[in-house]
């Protein structure tokens, strides 16, 4: 059973996971993150987001030259 606490608005997901918006939307488009859309806002299932966050390696940032 899911509750309202298991969902996050799509616009807030990048901040929740510290991931780029494009990465999260790739997961959504591939069907790996469940969504629902009451009215005009898209909501994402947090357990799916956390599973994908653990399964997807993060890119290393290049160090800036001083």
N, C-alpha and C positions, 0 to 999 in steps of 0.2 A: 504494500500500500504506500502510495506517495502522498506527501503533504505539500502545502504551499511553500514550506521551507526547503523543498528539494528542487526548486526552480529559481532561475535568475533571469532577469531581462537580458536579451542579447546584447544590448548596448553596454551593460555592466560586466559582462563575462571577461573581456580582455583585462580589466583591472583586477578582477577576482583571481585570475590565474597568472597574471603578469606575462601574458602571451599576446602576440600581435592579433589584431582583429582578423587579418587574412587567414591565419592558421585556424582560428576557431571556426570561421565560415567554411573552410575546406572540410573540417570534420562534419559540420552540419550538412553540407552539400553531398558528402559521400554517404550520408545516412548513419554515421557512427554516433551522433548525438541526437537524442529525441527532442522534438520541439512541439510546442503548441502555440496557437495564436488566437487568444481571445481579443476580439475587437481589432485594434491596430498594432499592438505590440507583440513581438515574437519573444517567447520564453524558451530557455534551454534547460535541460535536465542536468542538475549539478553532478550527480554520480557518474553520468556519462562523460561530462567534461573532465572530471578528476581522473577517470580511467584513461582517457585519451591523453591527458597531461602527463601521466606516468609512462604511457607507452610511446610517446613521441619525444625523441631527443631534442634538446635545445641547441640552437646554434651558438657557437662561441663568437664573441664580439672581437673584432680586430683591435689591438691596442693602438691608441692614438700616438703618433710621433710627437715628441716634445719640441 
